[in-house]
Amino acid sequence: MDVMAVRDATLRAIERARKDSLPTLLEIRAYRYMGHSMSDPGNYRTRDEIKKYQERDPIVLFKDSLKDAGVLNDADFETIEKDASEAVDKAVKFADESPFPDASELFTNVLA
């Protein structure tokens, strides 16, 4: 739940891989605010638990840290969010307008 901690751990793993040719397994734990799917009402968590984790939301905390450091301001974030939304809309439009693959492709690149 900490963007910079994940970055630091990733950089250490990359350095280890390059220097020692060793693999690293990073366990990145994050909290889901919603259930696993639309059919999962998430009744196994309390509102207080969810609220506690929302206060530690990594995106919000990272955004705040960038603002506090003077790296980005509100206008920058609005531009980023607008650009991201446009990219998603463009991708969805492309997917919706793309033809389904031919049935003969069903098993292409399937190994097992």
PLY file of the C-alpha trace (Angstrom):
ply
format ascii 1.0
element vertex 112
property float x
property float y
property float z
element edge 111
property int vertex1
property int vertex2
end_header
0.00 0.00 0.00
3.06 2.26 -0.39
4.05 3.25 -3.93
7.58 4.26 -3.03
8.21 1.13 -0.94
7.18 -0.99 -3.94
9.46 1.08 -6.19
12.41 0.65 -3.82
11.86 -3.10 -3.48
11.59 -3.41 -7.27
14.83 -1.49 -7.79
16.60 -3.77 -5.30
15.23 -6.84 -7.12
16.39 -5.48 -10.48
19.85 -4.76 -9.10
20.06 -8.25 -7.61
19.02 -9.80 -10.90
21.57 -7.80 -12.86
24.42 -8.21 -10.38
23.93 -11.77 -9.13
21.60 -13.28 -11.77
19.20 -14.22 -8.97
15.43 -14.07 -9.05
13.32 -12.21 -6.50
9.71 -12.76 -5.54
7.95 -9.58 -4.49
4.73 -10.00 -2.56
2.83 -6.77 -3.13
-0.19 -6.68 -0.88
-3.03 -4.30 -1.58
-6.51 -3.92 -0.17
-9.60 -4.22 -2.36
-12.39 -1.82 -1.44
-14.98 -3.87 -3.28
-15.76 -7.57 -3.50
-14.10 -9.97 -5.91
-16.79 -9.49 -8.54
-20.15 -7.87 -9.12
-21.80 -10.87 -7.45
-19.68 -10.48 -4.29
-21.33 -8.01 -1.90
-18.28 -8.06 0.38
-20.31 -8.66 3.54
-17.27 -10.21 5.22
-15.75 -6.77 5.96
-17.04 -3.93 8.08
-17.46 -0.37 6.85
-14.94 0.70 9.50
-12.33 -1.70 8.10
-12.85 -0.41 4.56
-12.72 3.21 5.75
-9.45 2.53 7.61
-7.83 1.26 4.42
-9.26 4.05 2.28
-7.45 6.51 4.54
-4.21 4.72 3.54
-5.06 4.56 -0.17
-1.69 4.37 -1.96
-2.83 6.46 -4.92
-4.15 9.26 -2.71
-1.08 9.19 -0.45
1.31 9.23 -3.42
-0.64 12.05 -5.05
-0.48 14.04 -1.81
3.27 13.42 -1.48
3.87 14.67 -5.02
1.83 17.80 -4.29
3.64 18.39 -0.97
7.01 18.04 -2.71
5.94 20.51 -5.41
6.42 17.92 -8.15
2.85 18.20 -9.46
-0.10 20.45 -8.72
-3.88 20.11 -9.01
-3.88 21.23 -12.65
-1.26 18.57 -13.46
-3.40 15.88 -11.84
-6.48 17.06 -13.73
-4.52 16.78 -16.99
-3.26 13.30 -16.06
-6.77 12.11 -15.17
-8.23 13.62 -18.37
-5.52 11.99 -20.52
-6.00 8.63 -18.78
-9.77 8.79 -19.21
-9.38 9.62 -22.90
-6.93 6.72 -23.37
-9.37 4.31 -21.71
-12.28 5.61 -23.81
-10.19 5.20 -26.97
-9.21 1.63 -26.01
-12.81 0.68 -25.21
-14.00 2.16 -28.52
-11.28 0.21 -30.37
-12.28 -3.02 -28.62
-15.99 -2.47 -29.23
-15.42 -1.76 -32.93
-12.93 -4.59 -33.50
-14.20 -7.80 -35.10
-14.10 -11.02 -33.13
-11.19 -13.24 -34.13
-11.87 -16.11 -36.45
-12.79 -19.36 -34.70
-9.72 -20.99 -36.25
-7.61 -18.84 -33.90
-9.14 -20.37 -30.78
-6.20 -22.64 -30.04
-3.41 -20.47 -31.49
-0.53 -20.14 -29.01
-2.20 -22.46 -26.49
0.45 -24.72 -25.00
-1.65 -27.08 -22.93
0 1
1 2
2 3
3 4
4 5
5 6
6 7
7 8
8 9
9 10
10 11
11 12
12 13
13 14
14 15
15 16
16 17
17 18
18 19
19 20
20 21
21 22
22 23
23 24
24 25
25 26
26 27
27 28
28 29
29 30
30 31
31 32
32 33
33 34
34 35
35 36
36 37
37 38
38 39
39 40
40 41
41 42
42 43
43 44
44 45
45 46
46 47
47 48
48 49
49 50
50 51
51 52
52 53
53 54
54 55
55 56
56 57
57 58
58 59
59 60
60 61
61 62
62 63
63 64
64 65
65 66
66 67
67 68
68 69
69 70
70 71
71 72
72 73
73 74
74 75
75 76
76 77
77 78
78 79
79 80
80 81
81 82
82 83
83 84
84 85
85 86
86 87
87 88
88 89
89 90
90 91
91 92
92 93
93 94
94 95
95 96
96 97
97 98
98 99
99 100
100 101
101 102
102 103
103 104
104 105
105 106
106 107
107 108
108 109
109 110
110 111
